[in-house]
Amino acid sequence: MQGTKHAKLPQVSEVAAELGSCVSEVNGWCASKRLQLNTTKTEVMWYGSATNLGKLSASDKLIKIGTDILQPTGQVRDLWVYFDSELNMKAHVRRVAGACYYQLRRLRALRGLLGQDVTAHLVSAFVLSWLDYCNAILTGLPGSTLAPLHPFTRLVCDLKPRDHISESIRALHWLPIKQIVDRLQTVSPCSPDHQW
């Protein structure tokens, strides 16, 4: 179950009470169908700027469901996308980068046995697929947030940490990470510039 509610700072306690009663009603419905809502696995998160979140007291953030009290978390996962309380997507980029690094470490052991073409195909299959999944949510993020997603080019071309990757990206006919993410914005049929 997912629920969202928008409010200004003075109305936070009212929103917390509304969300608590809503989840309690869902809990009651589940009980009537002989189902159980597991409140230990239920997560709640408050979204906002760091300044506004800092103005909330700890008691304002709590959600009461019957006798249980839900503590807010700093990040939640939905369909393998990680959202943090400031919606800057750094938690998701960190997780995707971790998954990519894992695949790169596995491929690095084989790099000497494979040619550049085979390595490029394996990176496309195992690493770029992580970048393509739900990359629309990364659209518009600053380059500094997306920077941890760059190391795969270095593996394919066997570059050192201080070598520039621009020429290698062009030689492989790949796009830089920022353009991979932003390409969805340019081809989306929902964009006002799209012509049918």
Secondary structure, 3 states (H helix, E strand, C coil): CCCCCCCCHHHHHHHHHHHHHHHHHHHHHHHHCCCCCCCCCCCECCCCCHHHHHHCCHHHHCEEECCEEECECCEEEECCEEEECCCCCHHHHHHHHHHHHHHHHHHHHHCCCCCHHHHHHHHHHHCHHHHHCCHHHHCCCCHHHHHHHCCHHHHHHCCCCCCCCHHHHHHHCCCCHHHHHHHHHHHCCCCCCCCC
